[in-house]
Amino acid sequence: MGQKVHLGLIYGGKSGEHDVSLRTAFAVMGELDYAKYEITPFYITRLGEWRVGSMLGGQPGDIDELRLEPVDGAPVPVVPDLPLAPLLDRLAGGTLAGGGQPIDVVFPLLHGTFGEDGTIQGLLEIADIPYVGAGVLASAAGMDKITMKKIFAYEGLPQCVFRYFNRAQWEKDASFFIMECEVALGYPCFVKPSNLGSSVGISKAKTREELIAAIDFAFRFDRRVIVEEFVDAREIEVSVLGNDDPKISVPGEIAPSNEFYDYKAKYVDGKSTIHIPANIPNKTAEAVRDMALRAFLAIDGSGLSRVDFFLRKTDGQLFVNEVNTMPGFTPISMYPLMWKESGLPYKDLLDKLIDLAFKRYADRKTIDFGGSGGN
């Protein structure tokens, strides 16, 4: 057998989804084939400090080990103050990179701000390292709900009615935006930070007072807020896998344990009911898969995404809700479960994602970024 692939796993992060990332990393480490991969963990603390662990020979015993805290006084290698050169040295295989063997590919298991929004992807592009998942553009567009919805609107994809504004606009004329939301959306409605995931910062507002409180709460997590109409709908999801010619899984359905599919329902109580495949007509399933493909290509997705839909109960109308470019990989996460039902087990799915990362990297190497072909 040839040399193992040296895989760097980046997780944690300076984000409201830090704990979600740890759950994802722990699940992935439990499923990777250690006969194929050498694993070096890169843990980013809540304060943004990078810590590098030793190569792993198997899954850590518990999730707390992923935090790479000093044990019995033993130091954990840290990138001092996050200067760019030492960080890139570590990632690109310098003397600090896990025993000296260059890292062949990175799997950024980061959710939310500074991980799923194109920032870490840009860093890895600068380091010239293959990485799993969407590139800078798709990550940024998929993370920012306002930008994503504008792209979907251009593509003619059906969506719920929405309104948006930034903090300065809200502070200048809150009464105008309250009136606009009430006229265009009515109650109840959903208030969300534009740039965040895992349902962090989302509230359902049923009155004007609740709307104002929800907007103030959402501004804790982002400088822009989006408000969406309520649709009495079933929540349908589908997984996308591939680069320019992606495959689509069977659709799944979630019946939330709470009033809506919030953070607790996703990651804490485990009581939400999952149906895979979703109990929907074949025609609807095909429409879901077709719209998911269109949404994925619209943002120039690559590697993986989970596309979420609303299926209105009254008339069966489908609405695209969002594209998640780095969906969770926890044991109760929909993305791997839908691929499992589609005939692709977890271990094989991880292998495929890493292979797609190498293919995307090779494809980008054919691009003349230096402009040597012209003046």
C-alpha positions as CSV (number, residue, x, y, z in Angstrom):
1,M,0.0,0.0,0.0
2,G,1.2,3.5,-0.9
3,Q,1.8,6.4,1.5
4,K,-1.2,7.5,3.4
5,V,-3.0,10.8,2.6
6,H,-2.1,13.4,5.2
7,L,-5.4,15.0,6.0
8,G,-5.7,18.2,8.1
9,L,-9.0,18.6,10.0
10,I,-9.8,22.2,11.0
11,Y,-12.6,22.6,13.5
12,G,-13.9,24.7,16.4
13,G,-13.8,28.3,15.3
14,K,-14.6,31.8,16.4
15,S,-18.2,31.3,15.8
16,G,-21.6,30.8,17.4
17,E,-21.5,27.3,16.0
18,H,-18.2,26.3,17.7
19,D,-19.8,23.4,19.6
20,V,-21.6,22.2,16.4
21,S,-18.2,22.0,14.7
22,L,-16.8,19.9,17.5
23,R,-19.7,17.5,17.2
24,T,-19.1,17.3,13.5
25,A,-15.3,16.8,13.9
26,F,-15.8,14.0,16.5
27,A,-18.2,12.2,14.2
28,V,-15.9,12.5,11.1
29,M,-12.9,11.3,13.1
30,G,-14.9,8.2,14.1
31,E,-15.6,7.3,10.5
32,L,-12.4,8.0,8.7
33,D,-10.3,5.1,7.5
34,Y,-7.1,5.4,9.4
35,A,-5.5,2.8,7.1
36,K,-5.8,5.4,4.4
37,Y,-5.3,8.7,6.2
38,E,-2.8,10.3,8.6
39,I,-4.8,12.9,10.5
40,T,-3.5,16.2,12.0
41,P,-6.1,18.2,14.0
42,F,-6.2,22.0,13.8
43,Y,-8.4,23.3,16.6
44,I,-9.5,27.0,16.6
45,T,-10.6,28.2,20.0
46,R,-13.6,30.5,20.6
47,L,-11.1,33.4,20.7
48,G,-9.6,32.5,17.4
49,E,-6.4,30.9,18.6
50,W,-5.1,28.1,16.5
51,R,-3.8,25.0,18.2
52,V,-2.2,22.0,16.4
53,G,-2.3,18.4,17.7
54,S,-0.2,15.5,16.9
55,M,-1.1,13.0,14.2
56,L,-3.9,10.8,15.2
57,G,-3.8,7.1,15.0
58,G,-7.5,6.7,15.7
59,Q,-10.6,8.4,17.0
60,P,-10.2,10.4,20.2
61,G,-11.8,8.9,23.3
62,D,-14.3,11.8,23.8
63,I,-15.2,15.1,22.3
64,D,-13.3,17.1,25.0
65,E,-10.0,15.8,23.7
66,L,-10.7,17.7,20.5
67,R,-10.2,21.0,22.3
68,L,-6.4,20.3,22.4
69,E,-6.0,21.8,25.9
70,P,-2.6,21.3,27.6
71,V,-2.4,18.0,29.5
72,D,-0.2,17.6,32.6
73,G,1.7,20.7,31.7
74,A,2.5,19.5,28.2
75,P,2.4,22.4,25.7
76,V,0.1,22.4,22.7
77,P,1.7,23.9,19.6
78,V,0.1,27.3,19.0
79,V,0.3,29.7,16.1
80,P,1.5,32.8,17.9
81,D,-1.0,35.7,17.5
82,L,-2.1,34.1,14.2
83,P,0.5,35.7,11.9
84,L,0.0,34.5,8.3
85,A,3.4,33.1,7.6
86,P,3.7,30.5,10.4
87,L,0.1,29.5,9.8
88,L,0.7,28.8,6.2
89,D,3.9,27.0,7.1
90,R,2.0,24.7,9.2
91,L,-0.7,24.0,6.7
92,A,1.6,23.8,3.7
93,G,3.9,21.2,5.3
94,G,6.7,23.2,6.9
95,T,8.6,21.9,10.0
96,L,5.6,22.6,12.2
97,A,3.1,20.5,10.2
98,G,2.4,17.3,12.1
99,G,5.8,15.6,12.1
100,G,7.0,17.3,8.9
101,Q,5.0,15.4,6.3
102,P,3.2,18.0,4.2
103,I,-0.6,18.1,4.5
104,D,-2.1,16.8,1.2
105,V,-5.7,18.0,1.7
106,V,-7.7,19.9,4.3
107,F,-11.2,19.1,5.5
108,P,-12.6,22.3,7.1
109,L,-15.2,21.1,9.5
110,L,-16.2,24.6,10.5
111,H,-19.7,26.0,10.6
112,G,-20.8,29.6,10.6
113,T,-18.7,32.7,10.7
114,F,-15.0,32.4,9.8
115,G,-15.4,28.9,8.6
116,E,-18.4,28.4,6.3
117,D,-18.4,32.0,4.9
118,G,-15.4,31.8,2.5
119,T,-12.7,33.2,4.9
120,I,-11.0,29.9,5.7
121,Q,-11.4,28.9,2.0
122,G,-9.6,32.0,1.0
123,L,-6.8,31.2,3.4
124,L,-6.5,27.7,2.0
125,E,-6.4,29.1,-1.6
126,I,-3.5,31.3,-0.6
127,A,-1.8,28.3,1.0
128,D,-2.3,26.4,-2.3
129,I,-3.8,23.4,-0.5
130,P,-6.7,21.2,-1.8
131,Y,-9.7,21.4,0.6
132,V,-13.0,19.7,0.9
133,G,-16.2,21.7,0.0
134,A,-17.2,24.9,-1.7
135,G,-14.8,27.6,-2.8
136,V,-14.7,31.2,-1.7
137,L,-17.6,32.5,-3.8
138,A,-20.0,29.7,-3.1
139,S,-19.2,29.6,0.6
140,A,-19.7,33.4,1.0
141,A,-22.9,33.4,-1.1
142,G,-24.3,30.3,0.7
143,M,-23.6,31.7,4.1
144,D,-25.2,35.1,3.5
145,K,-28.9,34.6,3.3
146,I,-29.6,38.0,1.6
147,T,-27.0,37.4,-1.1
148,M,-28.1,33.8,-1.6
149,K,-31.8,34.8,-2.0
150,K,-30.9,37.5,-4.5
151,I,-29.0,34.9,-6.6
152,F,-32.0,32.5,-6.4
153,A,-34.3,35.3,-7.5
154,Y,-32.2,35.9,-10.5
155,E,-32.3,32.2,-11.3
156,G,-36.1,32.2,-11.1
157,L,-36.2,29.8,-8.1
158,P,-39.4,30.2,-6.0
159,Q,-38.8,31.6,-2.5
160,C,-40.8,32.9,0.5
161,V,-41.3,36.6,0.5
162,F,-38.6,38.4,2.5
163,R,-37.3,41.9,3.5
164,Y,-33.9,42.9,4.8
165,F,-32.0,45.8,6.2
166,N,-28.8,46.6,8.0
167,R,-28.2,47.9,11.5
168,A,-27.7,51.6,10.4
169,Q,-30.9,51.5,8.4
170,W,-32.9,50.0,11.3
171,E,-31.6,52.6,13.8
172,K,-32.4,55.4,11.4
173,D,-35.9,54.4,10.6
174,A,-37.1,51.3,12.5
175,S,-40.8,52.3,12.1
176,F,-40.5,52.1,8.3
177,F,-39.1,48.6,8.3
178,I,-41.6,47.5,10.9
179,M,-44.4,48.7,8.7
180,E,-42.9,47.1,5.6
181,C,-42.5,43.8,7.3
182,E,-46.1,43.9,8.6
183,V,-47.5,44.8,5.1
184,A,-45.4,42.5,3.0
185,L,-45.1,39.5,5.4
186,G,-47.6,39.8,8.2
187,Y,-47.5,37.7,11.3
188,P,-46.1,35.3,12.2
189,C,-42.8,35.9,10.5
190,F,-39.2,34.7,11.0
191,V,-36.3,36.9,11.9
192,K,-32.7,35.8,11.1
193,P,-29.2,37.1,11.1
194,S,-28.2,37.2,7.4
195,N,-24.8,35.6,7.9
196,L,-25.1,32.7,10.3
197,G,-26.2,29.1,10.4
198,S,-27.5,26.2,12.5
199,S,-30.6,28.3,13.3
200,V,-28.5,30.5,15.7
201,G,-30.2,33.8,16.3
202,I,-33.5,32.9,14.6
203,S,-36.8,33.9,16.2
204,K,-40.4,33.5,15.3
205,A,-42.3,36.8,15.8
206,K,-46.1,36.8,16.3
207,T,-46.6,40.4,17.3
208,R,-45.0,43.8,16.7
209,E,-43.3,43.6,20.1
210,E,-41.9,40.2,19.4
211,L,-40.7,41.4,16.0
212,I,-38.8,44.3,17.5
213,A,-37.2,42.0,20.1
214,A,-36.4,39.4,17.5
215,I,-34.6,42.0,15.3
216,D,-32.6,43.3,18.2
217,F,-31.7,39.7,19.1
218,A,-30.6,38.9,15.5
219,F,-28.4,42.0,15.4
220,R,-26.3,40.4,18.1
221,F,-25.0,38.0,15.5
222,D,-24.7,40.1,12.3
223,R,-25.0,43.6,11.0
224,R,-27.7,42.6,8.5
225,V,-31.0,41.0,9.3
226,I,-33.5,39.2,7.1
227,V,-37.2,38.8,7.9
228,E,-39.2,36.1,6.1
229,E,-42.9,35.3,5.8
230,F,-44.3,32.3,7.6
231,V,-45.3,29.4,5.4
232,D,-47.2,26.5,6.9
233,A,-45.1,23.9,5.3
234,R,-43.3,20.6,5.5
235,E,-39.5,20.9,5.7
236,I,-37.8,18.9,2.9
237,E,-34.1,18.5,2.4
238,V,-31.8,16.9,-0.1
239,S,-28.0,16.3,-0.3
240,V,-25.8,17.3,-3.2
241,L,-22.4,15.7,-3.9
242,G,-20.0,16.6,-6.6
243,N,-18.3,19.5,-8.5
244,D,-19.5,20.6,-11.9
245,D,-21.6,17.5,-12.5
246,P,-23.1,16.8,-9.0
247,K,-25.3,13.9,-7.9
248,I,-28.5,14.4,-5.8
249,S,-29.6,12.1,-3.0
250,V,-33.1,11.0,-2.1
251,P,-35.0,13.8,-0.3
252,G,-35.6,13.6,3.4
253,E,-38.1,15.3,5.6
254,I,-37.8,16.7,9.2
255,A,-40.7,17.0,11.6
256,P,-39.2,19.4,14.2
257,S,-39.6,18.6,17.9
258,N,-40.0,22.4,18.6
259,E,-42.2,25.0,17.0
260,F,-39.6,25.2,14.2
261,Y,-36.3,23.5,13.4
262,D,-34.2,25.6,15.8
263,Y,-30.7,24.9,17.3
264,K,-32.2,22.8,20.1
265,A,-34.1,20.6,17.7
266,K,-31.1,20.2,15.4
267,Y,-28.4,19.4,17.9
268,V,-29.6,19.0,21.5
269,D,-32.7,17.0,22.1
270,G,-32.6,14.6,19.2
271,K,-36.4,14.3,19.3
272,S,-37.1,15.7,15.8
273,T,-38.6,13.0,13.5
274,I,-36.7,12.2,10.3
275,H,-38.2,10.5,7.3
276,I,-35.8,9.3,4.6
277,P,-36.9,9.1,1.9
278,A,-39.5,11.8,2.4
279,N,-43.1,10.7,1.9
280,I,-43.8,12.9,-1.1
281,P,-45.0,12.2,-4.6
282,N,-42.4,11.2,-7.2
283,K,-43.2,14.3,-9.2
284,T,-42.4,16.5,-6.1
285,A,-39.3,14.5,-5.3
286,E,-38.0,15.1,-8.9
287,A,-38.8,18.8,-8.6
288,V,-36.9,19.0,-5.3
289,R,-33.9,17.3,-6.9
290,D,-34.0,19.6,-10.0
291,M,-34.3,22.8,-7.9
292,A,-31.5,21.6,-5.6
293,L,-29.2,21.2,-8.6
294,R,-30.1,24.6,-10.0
295,A,-29.5,26.2,-6.6
296,F,-26.2,24.4,-6.1
297,L,-24.9,25.5,-9.6
298,A,-26.3,29.0,-9.1
299,I,-23.8,29.7,-6.3
300,D,-21.1,27.7,-8.1
301,G,-21.1,25.0,-5.4
302,S,-18.6,22.2,-5.2
303,G,-18.0,19.2,-3.0
304,L,-21.1,19.1,-0.9
305,S,-24.2,21.0,0.1
306,R,-27.5,20.4,1.7
307,V,-30.4,22.2,0.1
308,D,-33.5,23.0,2.2
309,F,-37.0,23.5,1.0
310,F,-40.5,24.4,2.2
311,L,-43.4,22.3,0.8
312,R,-46.5,24.3,1.5
313,K,-49.3,22.2,3.0
314,T,-52.2,23.9,1.3
315,D,-51.2,23.5,-2.3
316,G,-47.9,21.6,-2.5
317,Q,-45.9,24.6,-3.7
318,L,-42.2,24.3,-3.3
319,F,-39.9,27.1,-2.0
320,V,-36.2,27.0,-1.9
321,N,-35.1,28.0,1.6
322,E,-31.3,27.9,1.6
323,V,-28.1,26.1,0.6
324,N,-25.8,24.9,3.3
325,T,-22.3,24.5,1.9
326,M,-20.9,22.8,5.0
327,P,-23.8,20.8,6.6
328,G,-23.3,19.0,9.8
329,F,-21.9,15.4,10.0
330,T,-23.2,14.6,13.5
331,P,-24.9,11.2,14.0
332,I,-28.3,12.8,13.6
333,S,-27.4,15.1,10.7
334,M,-29.4,14.9,7.5
335,Y,-26.6,15.1,5.0
336,P,-24.9,11.8,5.6
337,L,-28.2,10.1,6.5
338,M,-29.7,10.9,3.1
339,W,-26.6,9.6,1.3
340,K,-26.7,6.5,3.3
341,E,-30.3,5.9,2.2
342,S,-29.1,6.6,-1.4
343,G,-26.6,3.8,-1.1
344,L,-23.4,5.7,-0.1
345,P,-22.2,4.9,3.5
346,Y,-20.5,7.4,5.7
347,K,-16.9,6.1,5.2
348,D,-17.4,6.0,1.4
349,L,-18.9,9.5,1.5
350,L,-15.9,10.9,3.3
351,D,-13.6,9.2,0.7
352,K,-15.6,10.7,-2.1
353,L,-15.5,14.2,-0.6
354,I,-11.7,14.1,-0.3
355,D,-11.4,12.8,-3.8
356,L,-13.6,15.7,-5.1
357,A,-11.3,18.1,-3.2
358,F,-8.3,16.8,-5.2
359,K,-10.2,17.0,-8.5
360,R,-11.3,20.5,-7.9
361,Y,-7.7,21.5,-7.0
362,A,-6.4,19.9,-10.2
363,D,-9.0,21.6,-12.2
364,R,-8.1,25.0,-10.8
365,K,-4.4,24.4,-11.6
366,T,-5.3,24.6,-15.2
367,I,-6.4,28.2,-14.8
368,D,-4.0,30.9,-15.8
369,F,-4.2,33.1,-12.7
370,G,-1.1,35.0,-13.6
371,G,-2.4,36.3,-16.9
372,S,0.6,35.1,-18.8
373,G,-1.6,34.5,-21.9
374,G,-2.2,38.2,-22.4
375,N,-0.9,41.7,-21.7
